[in-house]
Amino acid sequence: MRSALVLVHDADPSRGHRLVGTLRPALEAQGLDVVVGTTVGPSPLLTDLPDPATLDTLVVMGSGAAAYDDTVPWLATELAYLRRAVDAGTPVLGVCFGGQALSRVLGGVVSAAPAGEHGFLPVETADPELVPAGLWFEYHGDRFTVPPGGVEVARTQRAVQAFAYGPHLGVQFHPEIDPGVFSAWEETWELTGPPPPGAAALVPGLRAEIAARREVSAAACARLVAAFLARADGLAGGRAA
């Protein structure tokens, strides 16, 4: 069976599985067996993860850490694993922090943004078949550049929102968002401290809007995943089932 590894950035299994959100059913609908893993821990080891060359897809999720902060204890391990996946030709979908890490591995630049983006915001697209225009959920204070050789796919007024590079796709928004994802974030904030003041004030309204848009968001995520995988398969000339 085809397999997808989803890397989350939480050592707690309960939160980790919830952080995958609507990406799990979207990947499963494409015939992929979803495995959740993490590099976060006291001594992260590459040997704890499958050889990326054996995967059909690697998905790297969001994190409260910065993809440019080399003091993060597990970041070097994850960047090395991501580099191996890229070198092996395994299609990578990077989500928020994951998109930033993918950009960095491919030679792009990740930095703090002048202003963060929070909530469902309109995204413009140059490739609606891959990333449809419309409202996507944002929750970030950093940004990435399109790596050399990559193509900008989508943006808001403040930041690049998606780039494609070969079979890989990095997005700044959170296609996986659902009430379970947001509740996992809130549990994390209780442990690590609240989100930035401007974002914290939005939390009650965001929680309600995420719940109200649950079905619409899930459908958008499913379309994005299907398009990402179809594009990767097409570039590879059809990956083996």
DAGIFEN-V367328 format. One record per helix or strand. SS is the DSSP state (2 for helix, 1 for strand). FROM is the first residue (numbers start at 1). LEN is the number of residues. Records with the same first field share a line. If there is no record, write none. Layout:
# DAGIFEN-V367328
SS->FROM-LEN / FROM-LEN
This chain:
# DAGIFEN-V367328
1->2-7 / 32-7 / 57-4 / 91-5 / 110-16 / 134-11 / 151-5 / 160-6 / 168-4
2->13-6 / 23-7 / 46-3 / 52-3 / 75-14 / 97-9 / 179-14 / 197-4 / 203-10 / 214-23
